[in-house]
């Protein structure tokens, strides 16, 4: 019997650390995405303007004369890039999360903003840019046929669009530095991709290379050198993990530049003038950089000695004399530095969230967890402040835990500063993120082990991680909540429906409940991946495949759910339609099972507006407090400040009804 006089885990955390305000973790950053213009004259970044993230610029000498160059008033701008001629800043933006991203440009000299792709129901795709042709780029547009992207040359200064080739049947194209299309990529019946030579704007009939299903997610062309003589590949054909390959275009001969038996080759650093790859990274437990070029090796050593943790070179000038370097210290807010390669100086440009200075941020521990069939699951664990006095990555006593499941599922969790880990650990929970089978980065065999295993072996991996955490004295037996977005939302629904006794509660964010309807409503521009979805998830066009998809759909087991559930959904989500959440809420109501449903009418696949993200997390932490007994900041006015609607179950989350009044 439990000792009712013993302090709760949350009480121990409360004594050790103050509550970090949600807004400090999930509100607008002070600055983000710092980037140098190619000519080195300008710095740009994203920062709030009247409360909404916009693009700012300043002379590269410093940030003193900064000014905003965009005036978005509703939806935050989340990424941007410089035109090759440094005359304009480019960004993409959608409407309300519909993922119909259009391309905009802002002329630095005049301040005039232009919609460079003024079409409706269109999603732009960036195809190619050049270091020698500075006033044009190649883009793909699906305004003619929503399934396929036609490739156009875009004059960045006049806005003129010239169609080069139609994209019918092709997943993408690759161009060289002359902006000449050289390679076309098309899906094949095996669920993989074929690679075709493009000659004089015409795609040849026979492929020059092919990848089957097992290599489809770990093989792709990575770009030409500036002279067009070498084509780089990230390639797993004939091996398990993806290697970096250099192919001589004239002879077709290939050499292995780099490979690692533990994980795929990840990022690369390339000479901005020649395109020759100078360094590469491998991300197994953490990110490790290896230099090929001696000079780059000296630069990386200089940076790593001064910036312990995780670094990423985010931009380089044409002259390659200055870099922007992102630094992730894990237990501090990310920062961006300006590195002068000639003077060997490193100056901090900004800290993204200075309000976190002095906050009780916690370490992240990389762990290898064994699955029941022998696979190794690379995972990441964070513990509440004060719970691990000797710092060995194991709490002094078991804690309530949140299993935080990533989306995709063909994606991965990684080591570094994670606001969700910090938030949940600060609330008193152990937080565990698991790279279950199907996660990318660990070789093709690890991905293929998930084929046709939605709701089965992929779910078993999550159960094995919970069992491991309990055996290690990390998690309280029966005291784990499951939470995640997209596939992580599916895993949450599967956890509560298929294994109703394992998890204490669940938080599903934009998760599919019915795999049959999910596949029937994928965005049209995902058409090239349809065959791969069918072979990895189940083919709804065959009787056996349709039966499998129904069996693996939590909707059809909604009546078995016995634990509290919170659902968050964007009304404009093109990937996981609102119907995915609506239908399981309806099914639970029909069975008399309580569920809290939060709907955002101005969001898509996830919550981009900070007001909405903060509101949902306010509801979530009060929901988790009732379930797991951790700490929570009151909901307060967060819901009223957002667009949130509560179609169902406000009474089932403490404080929510009061927040709506």
N, C-alpha and C positions, 0 to 999 in steps of 0.2 A: 504494500500500500504506500502511496506517495506521502512524503512528509509535508503536511499542509502548512507547517511553520517555516519551511525552507523558502528563501527568497526566490522569486521567479528569475529566469535568465534575463528578462528585460530589466528587472530591478538592478542586477549586477552591472548591466551596460549603462543604465541611467547614472549609476554612481561613478562610472568611469569616464563618460563622455557626454557632452551636451548634444541635444537634438540638432541635426543639420537641417536648416529650412529647405523644404522642397524647391523653392524658387531659386536657391543658390545652385542646385544641381541640375534643374530642368528649365530654368528661365533662359532668356537670351544670354549668350556669352558676351563678354565685353568686346572681343574681337575673335575672329576665326578665319581659317583658310588664307593666311598671308602668302602672297605670291609676288615675285619680281616680274616686271615686263621683260620681254626678250632683249630689248636694247639696254636694260639696266637702269633706265632713268626714273622708273616709277615703282612704287609698291602699291599693292591693292590688297584688300581684305574685306570680310563681311562683318558688319557691326550694326547695332540698332540705330535706326533713325525714327524718332517718334514712336519707339516701341516695337518696330518691325525691322527684321534683318534686311539690310541693303548693302550695296557695294560702295566702298570708300576707296579713295586713292590719295597718295601723297608723294612728293618727290622722294627718291630713294635715300636721300641724305638723312631723312628722319620723318617722324610722324607729326611734326608740329603743324605743318600746313595742310592737314588732312581735310578732305571735303567729300561729302556723299555725291555720287554720280547717278544714282537711281532713286526713285521715290515710290517704291512699293508701299502700300498702306494697309494691305490685308494679309497676304500670304508671304512668308519669309522667303527670300532668295537664299538658296542653300549651297549653290556652287557657281563658280565663274572661272573664266580663263581669259588670257590675253590673245588678241589677234597676233599673227606672226609679225606684222609690221609695227606693232606696239602703238598703233593709232587709235585702237578701240578696245574696250573690254566687252566680252561676250558672256551671256548667261542664258540658262534655259529656265522656263517657268510654265507651270500648268495652272489649271483652274480648279480649286477646291479638291485637289487630290485625284483628278481624273487621269493623270499620267499622260495626257496629250501635251507633251512638252514642246513649246515653240522656242525658237532661237531669237534672242534680242542682242543688239549691239549699241554701245554708247560711245560716241565720238569724244575722245578726251579733249580735243581743242575747243569744240563748240558746245559740248554737253548735250547734243541732240541724241535722243534715243530712237532707235528704229526697230520695228518688228521685222526681222529678216525672213521670216517664214509665215506670212499673214494668211494662214489657212485655218479652216475649222476642222475639228476631229482629226487632227494630224499630230503625229509624234515624230520629232526630228531625231536623226541618228548622226552623230559625228563620225565621218568615215576616214578623213585624212587631212593632214596639213604638211607644210613644207618649210624647210629652213632657207630655201633659195627663192621660192615664189611666195612673197609675203602678203600679197593683197587678195589671195583666194584660198578657200578651203573646199573640201568635198563634204557634202552632207547627203543623207538619205531621207527621203520624204515618202510617207505612205498616204498622201492625199488622193492619189488616183485609185489605189486599191489598199484598204486598210491592212491586208495580210502581208504585203511586201513593200520594201523600201526601194524606190527608184533613186539612182545616184545622180546628183546634180553638182555642178561647179557653182560656187557662190562667190561673187565679187563682193568683198566685204565693204568696199567704199561706195559702190553704186547700188548695191543690193541686187544686181542682176543675177538671175538663176538660169543656168543652162543645163538641160538634161543630157546626161552622158550615156546612161544605160538603164534599161528597165530591170527591176529586181525580181520579176516573177519566178518563183521557185527557189530563190536564193536567200540564205540566212545572212549573208554579208559579203563585202568586197574589201580587197586590200590594194592600196596604191603605193607607188614609190614616191621619192622626193620631187619628181617632176609632175606629181599629181596625175600620173598615168595609171589607170587601173591595170593591175597585173594578175590578180588572183580573185576567183569567185568561190564562195563556200556554199554548198547546197546539201540539204538533208538526204540521206539514203534510206532504203527500206530496212536496213539493219539497225536503224536507230542512231546511226553515227553521222559523219559528215564526209562528203567528197570535195576535193579541191581541184578546181579547174583553172587552167591558164586562160587569161584574157589577152587577146591579140587584136590590136587596132579596134578596140571597143566591142569585140565580139567574143563571147565565151565559147571555148572549144567544146566539142561534143564529149570527148573522153577525159576523165579525170587524170591528173598526174599523180595524185595520192588519195588515199582513203583512210578513214578511221571508222571502226565498228562501234557498237554500243559501249563496250567496255572502255574504249579510249576517248569517247565523245566529250567527256568533261575534263580530260587531262591532256588533250592535244589541240593545239591551235597555232597558226602562224603568228609570229610576234613582231614582224616588221622588217623592212629592208634597211640596209645601210644607205647613206645618202647617195653613194655612187650606183646603187641598184645592183651591185654585184653579189651581195650576200643577203640571204633570207634567213632570219632567225625563226626557230620554232621552239615552243614549249611542247614537249613530245614524250608520250608514254608508250608509243608503239615499240614492242619488243622488250619492254621493261615494265616494272610496276610503278615506280614513282616517275613523275614527269621530269625529264632532263632538259637542259638548255642546249639546243642544237644549232650549229651554223651550217647552212647549206650553200654551196657554190652554185649560183644560178646557172652559169654556162654549162658546167659539167654535170650538175645534179649531185655531186659528191657531198657527203655530210660528215661533220666531226662533232663529237660531244665536247661542249665547252665546260659544262658542269652538271653534276648529278649528285644526289644524296639518297641513300637507301632508306632514311627515316621519313622523308617528306618530299613533296614536289618543290621544284625551284619556283620561288614566288616572284618577288619584285626584282627589277634590274635597274642599273644606272647606265645610261648611254651618253656618249659624247654628243653634245648638242649640235656640233657641226657635222661630224662624220656618221653619227648613228651607231658607231661601234660600241658594243656593250663592254663596260669597264668594271662592273661589279654586279653581284647577284645576292639575293637573300634566300634563306631557307627558314621556314617557320614551323618548327616542331613544337617543343614546349614554349620556347620564346623565339624571337626573330634574331637570326644571326647573319651578318653581312660578311661576304668574302670578296676581296678585291682581285681583279684580274690585272688591272693597270696599276703600276707601281705608285704613280702620283696620287691616284684616287685612294690607294691603300693608306698613304700617309695622311690624306685628308680625313678618312674615316677613323683612323687611329687618334688623330687630334680631337675629333668631335666626341668620340666615345670616351676618351679620357676626361673630358670636361662636362659631359652630359650623361651621367650614369642612368641607365634605364633603357628606354627604347627611342631610337632616332629614325627620322625619315627625311631624306632630301626631297623637298616638295617643289622647288623650281631652281633653274640655273639660267644665268644670262647667256646670250649668244657667245660672248667673249669668254664665258666660263670662269669669270673672275669673282663672281658673287653667287652665293646660294642662299635660299631660305631653308631652314632646318627646323622641323617640328620635333619637340622633345616631350616624351611621355615618361615621367618619373614614377608613375603608378600611384604613389601616395601624395601626389600634388596635382593641381590643375595643369593640363597641357600648356606648353608655351612654344613660341616661335622665335627663332634667332636669325640674325643676318650674319652670315659667315663670309668674310673677305679672304679669299684663298691666297692672294698675294701678300697682304699684310699679316695674315694669320691672326686675325682678330675675330672675336665672336661677341656680338652685341644682342642682348635680348630686345626684341621688338615689342612683345607683349606677353602677358599671361591671359589665357582665355577666360578664366574665372577667378579674378583676384579676390573675390569675396570668400573663396574657400581657403585663403591663407590662414593657417592656424587651426583649420577645422580638423577633427579627429578622423582623417582618412586612413584607411587600413590597407595592409599588404594584400597582394594576390599570390596564391600558392599554386604552382603548376603541379599537377598530379597525373599519374598513369594508373587507371583503374582497369582491372581485368574483367572482361565480359565472360559470360558462362561458357562460350565456345572458344575462348582463347584469344580473341581480338583484344587489342589494347586501346582504351578510350582515353585520349588526352583530354584532361579536364582542368578546370580552374576553380579554386576555392577561396572565398573571403570569409573572415570571421569578425564578429563584433569587437569593437575596441574594449579592452579589459577582459576579454574571454580567454585569451591565450597568453598568459603571463610570461612563459618561457620562450615564446615566439617560434615554436616548432611546427606551427601550422595545424595544431590539433587543440581544440578547446580544453580548458581545465575540467569541464563537465559537459555532457551532451546538451545540444541546443535545438530549439525549433529551427527548421531549415526550409529554405525556398529553393526548389530545383528550377533553375531558369533555363528554358529550352530555346535554342536559337531557331530562326526561320530558315527558309530555303526549300527543302532540307539541304539542298546542295550549296552549302555555305559552311562557315565554321566560326567557333568562338576562338578568341586569341587573348594573349597575355597583354595587360596594359590597364590604364585608367579606365574604369567602367562605371558610369554614374549609377547604373542599376545595382551593381554590386555594392557600391558605397552607400547608397540609399538604404537598401535592405539590411546590410550589415549594421548600419547605424541604428536601425529600428530594432535590433536585437536578434537577427537571424543569421545562421550560417547560410552562405549562398554558394550553390554549386552549379556550374555550367559544364555540360558534358558534350564532347564531340562524339555523338553516337554514330553508328555505321551509316554511310551515306554522306557524312560531312566531307568537305573537300579539303585538299591540302596534304592528305596522308597516303596518296597513291590510288591507283584505279581499283585494286582489289578491295580496298576499304569501302569505296563507293559502290562497287558491284555487289558487295555483301548485303546491301540494302535493297536490291532489286526485288520488287513484289513483296516487300516486308514492311510496308506501312502498317502500323498497328500490331505488328508481330515482333520480329527480331529487333527492329528499330526501337520499339517500345520496351522490349526485354532489356536493351542496353540501359535505358533510363531506370528500370527497376533494379538492375544490377548495381547501378551507381548509388541508389538509395540504400540498398542492402549494405554496400561497402561502407557508406557513411555511418550507418548505424553500428556496424561491426567495429569501426575505427573509433567509436565514441564521439563522433562529430554530431550526429543527428539523434534527436530523441526518437525512440521507436514509436512509429505512428504519428510523428509530429512534423511531417514534411508536406508543404504545399507545392503544387506544380503550377508554373506560370510561363507564358511565352507568347510570342506573336507569330502570325502566319503559320508555318509548319509547327512552331512552338505552341500556337493556339490549338491546332489539331491535336498535338500530343497531350495538351491539357484536357481536351474533351475525351480523347481516347483513355487517358489515365483514369478519369472519373467514371467513364461508362464501361470500359473493359475490365478494369481492376479497381472496383469501387471501394475496396477495403484498404488500399495502399496509401492513398493520399488524404490528408486532412481537409483539403479544399483546393480550388483551382481558380486561376485568373487567365482567361482566354482573350487574347487581343487579335482581332481580325483572323480568326482561325476557321478553316473549312470544317463543316460538320458532315457533309455528304460528298464523298469523292466522285460520285457519278455526276452530280450537278456541277461540281467544281470543274471537271474536265469539259463539261458541255458549255461552260461560260468563260473559258480562258480568253484573254484578249486576242483579237485577230492577229496582232503583230507577233504573237508567239507561235504562229502556224508552223514555222520551220522546226519547232521542237515538239510538235504533237506526237510524232512517232516515238520519240524518246520518252515522253510522258507515259504513253501507253505501255511501253516495254518495261519501264521502271516501276510504274504504279499499278497497272492493270488495264487491259484493253476493253473499253465499254462496247466495242463493236463485235465482240465475241461473247457467247453465252458464259463461258468459264470466267472470262475477264469481268463481265458485268456482275456475276455472282460474287467474285472476290471483292470488287469495289463496294458492293452493298455490305458484305461482311465486315469490311474494314472501316465503315462509316459510323461514327459515334451516334449519328442521328437515329439509327435503327436500334440502338441500345440505350436511348435516352431514359427509358423507364427504369434502367438499372442504376442510374445516378442517385447516390444517397448523401453526398457531401456538398457543402455550399459551393456555389459557382458564381463568378462574376464575369460578364462578357462585355468587351468594348469593341465597337465597330464604326468604321467610316462609311457614310451613306454612298459615297462616290467611288468606292473601291472597285477598280477594274479587274483585279486579280482574284480576290475573294469577295464575291458580291454580297451585298447586305442580306440577301436571301439565305446565305449560309448561317448567319446568326439568327435571323428571324425564325427559320424553320425549327431549330433546336429549342429556341425559347418557347415556341408554340407547342412542341412535343412535350417539353417539361411541364408546361402549364396543364396540358391534357392529363398528365399523370399526377398532378398535384404536387410537383416538386418545385421548391423555391429556387429562383434565379434572379439575380440583379443584372439588368441589361442597360448599358449606356451607349447611346447613339449620337454620333457627331455628324450633322448634316453638311458640314463644310470640309470634311476630311475624306481621304482615300485609304490606301493601304498603310495604316499607321497614322500617327497624329503629328503633323508638322508644326502647327501653331502652338507655341509654348503655353498659351492659356488653356488649350485643350489637353495637352499632355499633363500639365500640372493638375488640372481638374481630375483627370482619370486616375492619376497616381494618388491624389488625395483620397479618392474613393477606395482605391486598391489598398492603401496602407491601413485604413480603418476597417476594411473587410478582413485583411490579414490579422489585424490585432484581435478581432473577435474570434478568429479561427485558431491562431497560434499563440496569442498572448504576448506579442511584442509591443513595441511602443508605436505611437502614431501622433502626428501633428493634426490638430482638428481640421476638418474639411473647410470650415469657415466660409469665406465668400468665393472660393475657387470655382465652384460649379456655376454660380451666377455670372462670374466673369468670363465663362467659356460659352461655347455653343451647345453644350451637352443637353441632350434630352434623355429622360429616363422612361422608356416605354413600359418597363416592367420591373417590379421588385425593389423599389426604393426602401421599403420597410425592412428588407432583409440585410441591409448594410447600416451599421450604427452611424448615426449622425447625418445620414443622407436626406431623410425627410425634412429634418430641421434646416439643412442647408438649402433646400429648395423653396422654403417659405420666405 
